[in-house]
Amino acid sequence: MRNWLRKKIKDKLQGYRIQNNTVNDQLPLNVAPQKTVAIIGGGIAGLSSAANLAERGFKVTLFEKNDYLGGKLGSWTFDSNGETLRTEHGFHAFFRQYYNLRNFMKRLDIYKHLIPIDDYIIFYENGKQQGFAGIDQTPGLNIWDLRKKGILDFWTFVNPLSIQYLKLLRYHPNKTFKKYDTVSFASFAKKTMMPEHLKLVFNSFARAFFSEPEKMSMAELMKGFHFYFLSNEDGLLYDVLDDDFEYTFLRPVEQYILQNQGVICRNTSIDNISMKDNKFVVNDHTFDYCIWAADVKHTKRVLSEAAFTEGYPHFRKQMLQLNASDRYAVLRIWTDRFEKNPDLPFFLFTDRLQCLDSITFYHKMEKESKKWSEQHHGGIFELHAYTLPAHLTDDAAIQQQLLDEMFHYLPELKGLTIKHKFFQHRDDFPAFQLGNYKNRPTIQTEIPNFFLAGDWVKLPTTAMLMEAAYTSGAIAANHILSTEGLQEYPLESVCNEGLFA
Ligand SMILES: Cc1cc2nc3c(=O)[nH]c(=O)nc-3n(C[C@H](O)[C@H](O)[C@H](O)COP(=O)(O)OP(=O)(O)OC[C@H]3O[C@@H](n4cnc5c(N)ncnc54)[C@H](O)[C@@H]3O)c2cc1C
């Protein structure tokens, strides 16, 4: 019976993998005569556009305000107590249905750095752990199997209120957003009397989008559940990079862009763009095309006021309505202690006392961190708070709270000595909050030859976070290739509609 269902479900979800565009292989690959492209922002979205267009002969110039590339996947060095150490913006999970990002990583020989995580774990306040390994990987059957994990019980399946959960299997990009973008996860959970364990699972999803349940759009959450759990047979399992992002991802991509005659300008914040003869003037240079791939916070600041957007009131309005998430924090510490249980995976979610959402064990995961750990006999831990409560505003208080909560989950670490630390307190993540979707801008804008890319841009296909960032950059590049009569890059995604949509 299960095998029959598995086949039916896979057929219904189009083999879990669909091609989103038609590639005409009769068209030429490379542009001639050469055209120029300005790309603003060196995160995954900007790097995606830059690498794809440089490979096809465009003269690409990438402007990045920081002195490092990668944006939220960035990595940089800092000095502390006589040592030079490397840190990153934060732990990142590379899910297996990130088809486009993974194809790109294969093309650039970066894929070999991915290593699997054993399980997706939620660590409860009472010390219990919730794992997801061992349940059926088939969408739909995985929900049925949540019984085995105690997340759902027989009552959930016979409870009349549970009929609402079928909506999760009916994800539809238009209908779901129309109906649920103004409903918060908190109110949906209350209305459906969601079982406590299921609420915690959803909460860990909501927090991965940097939003409190009261503000999180239920439509975005349904999309997330569809994308991560109900549209593919990879389960919630994922891979991580085996060394610092700089060595495994950023340097190879940078080298690829440079080898293809691209130019990278670091420490160059673009605060003004103008137009002359239908071309873009950026940093005193003229470009045929422009791809804006900055984060949502800086995009709003620059593009809602830029003179060249004046003739495009709809675009301006969209820029003015952009929102960043609430504040979040990342604290990495280099210590003289290790956790007691060596079998814990590299990364785990907590059910959060006040602000600690996740713990990453870097000394087990990344080569450079392992080396430091062996030399100094201590662990490297990273603590994330994806949304900070309103009362926690002071940097010292946030760090102390994060540490206190880590000691709650890992009491053996109490009394550790922190040899080095790097703390970030930021507010630049896109908001996936109530009612945001309607005014979210698309990649192609009203402004001719001006495109948007980033994890906050509305996509024609189903992707989120890093996959959304990569895919948006690649779609922007495809628009330019298509305008120039060239072959597009093939792009894929999971099925855009749920099992019962
Ligand atoms: C702590 C943390 C953990 C995360 N974990 C995961 C995860 O596990 N899995 C996952 O898929 N995603 C995760 N994400 C999300 C993921 O990092 C992002 O979705 C993705 O990296 C966004 O890429 P981007 O290119 O759209 O934007 P960004 O990375 O924000 O890049 C934008 C770039 O534009 C630059 N810029 C801004 N303004 C200007 C300007 N005026 N001029 C020039 N440059 C400018 C910025 O400096 C930045 O480099 C996480 C994010 C955070 C913060």
The ligand as a MOL file (V3000), in Angstrom:
LIG
                    3D

  0  0  0     0  0            999 V3000
M  V30 BEGIN CTAB
M  V30 COUNTS 53 58 0 0 0
M  V30 BEGIN ATOM
M  V30 1 C 21.8050 34.0140 10.9780 0
M  V30 2 C 21.2570 33.5600 9.6600 0
M  V30 3 C 21.1020 32.2110 9.4030 0
M  V30 4 C 20.5510 31.7700 8.1980 0
M  V30 5 N 20.4270 30.4410 7.9630 0
M  V30 6 C 19.9630 30.0110 6.7570 0
M  V30 7 C 19.8930 28.6250 6.4760 0
M  V30 8 O 20.2280 27.8050 7.3180 0
M  V30 9 N 19.4410 28.2340 5.2410 0
M  V30 10 C 19.0480 29.1400 4.2860 0
M  V30 11 O 18.6570 28.7490 3.1840 0
M  V30 12 N 19.1240 30.4720 4.5480 0
M  V30 13 C 19.5480 30.9180 5.7470 0
M  V30 14 N 19.6180 32.2600 6.0120 0
M  V30 15 C 19.1190 33.1810 4.9740 0
M  V30 16 C 20.1670 33.4220 3.8870 0
M  V30 17 O 21.3730 33.8170 4.4530 0
M  V30 18 C 19.6670 34.5190 2.9600 0
M  V30 19 O 18.3780 34.1750 2.4890 0
M  V30 20 C 20.5670 34.7650 1.7540 0
M  V30 21 O 21.9300 34.6880 2.0840 0
M  V30 22 C 20.2380 36.1380 1.1840 0
M  V30 23 O 21.0810 36.4430 0.1130 0
M  V30 24 P 20.8710 37.7910 -0.6810 0
M  V30 25 O 21.9240 37.8680 -1.7200 0
M  V30 26 O 19.4500 37.8890 -1.1140 0
M  V30 27 O 21.0430 38.9760 0.3880 0
M  V30 28 P 22.2510 39.3770 1.3370 0
M  V30 29 O 23.0180 38.2110 1.7460 0
M  V30 30 O 21.6630 40.2400 2.3930 0
M  V30 31 O 23.2060 40.2450 0.3910 0
M  V30 32 C 22.9580 41.5780 0.0860 0
M  V30 33 C 24.3010 42.2640 -0.1180 0
M  V30 34 O 24.0720 43.6030 -0.5690 0
M  V30 35 C 25.0430 44.4410 0.0350 0
M  V30 36 N 24.5490 45.8280 -0.0260 0
M  V30 37 C 23.5100 46.3620 0.6600 0
M  V30 38 N 23.3450 47.6440 0.3090 0
M  V30 39 C 24.2980 47.9280 -0.6060 0
M  V30 40 C 24.6240 49.0980 -1.3370 0
M  V30 41 N 23.9340 50.2360 -1.1880 0
M  V30 42 N 25.6700 49.0560 -2.1880 0
M  V30 43 C 26.3840 47.8970 -2.3410 0
M  V30 44 N 26.1160 46.7610 -1.6720 0
M  V30 45 C 25.0690 46.7720 -0.8220 0
M  V30 46 C 25.1420 43.8710 1.4500 0
M  V30 47 O 26.3250 44.3000 2.0950 0
M  V30 48 C 25.1120 42.3790 1.1730 0
M  V30 49 O 26.4020 41.8700 0.9390 0
M  V30 50 C 20.1480 32.7250 7.2140 0
M  V30 51 C 20.3260 34.0800 7.4690 0
M  V30 52 C 20.8620 34.5050 8.6740 0
M  V30 53 C 21.0080 35.9730 8.9370 0
M  V30 END ATOM
M  V30 BEGIN BOND
M  V30 1 1 1 2
M  V30 2 1 2 3
M  V30 3 2 2 52
M  V30 4 2 3 4
M  V30 5 1 4 5
M  V30 6 1 4 50
M  V30 7 2 5 6
M  V30 8 1 6 7
M  V30 9 1 6 13
M  V30 10 2 7 8
M  V30 11 1 7 9
M  V30 12 1 9 10
M  V30 13 2 10 11
M  V30 14 1 10 12
M  V30 15 2 12 13
M  V30 16 1 13 14
M  V30 17 1 14 15
M  V30 18 1 14 50
M  V30 19 1 15 16
M  V30 20 1 16 17
M  V30 21 1 16 18
M  V30 22 1 18 19
M  V30 23 1 18 20
M  V30 24 1 20 21
M  V30 25 1 20 22
M  V30 26 1 22 23
M  V30 27 1 23 24
M  V30 28 2 24 25
M  V30 29 1 24 26
M  V30 30 1 24 27
M  V30 31 1 27 28
M  V30 32 2 28 29
M  V30 33 1 28 30
M  V30 34 1 28 31
M  V30 35 1 31 32
M  V30 36 1 32 33
M  V30 37 1 33 34
M  V30 38 1 33 48
M  V30 39 1 34 35
M  V30 40 1 35 36
M  V30 41 1 35 46
M  V30 42 1 36 37
M  V30 43 1 36 45
M  V30 44 2 37 38
M  V30 45 1 38 39
M  V30 46 1 39 40
M  V30 47 2 39 45
M  V30 48 1 40 41
M  V30 49 2 40 42
M  V30 50 1 42 43
M  V30 51 2 43 44
M  V30 52 1 44 45
M  V30 53 1 46 47
M  V30 54 1 46 48
M  V30 55 1 48 49
M  V30 56 2 50 51
M  V30 57 1 51 52
M  V30 58 1 52 53
M  V30 END BOND
M  V30 END CTAB
M  END
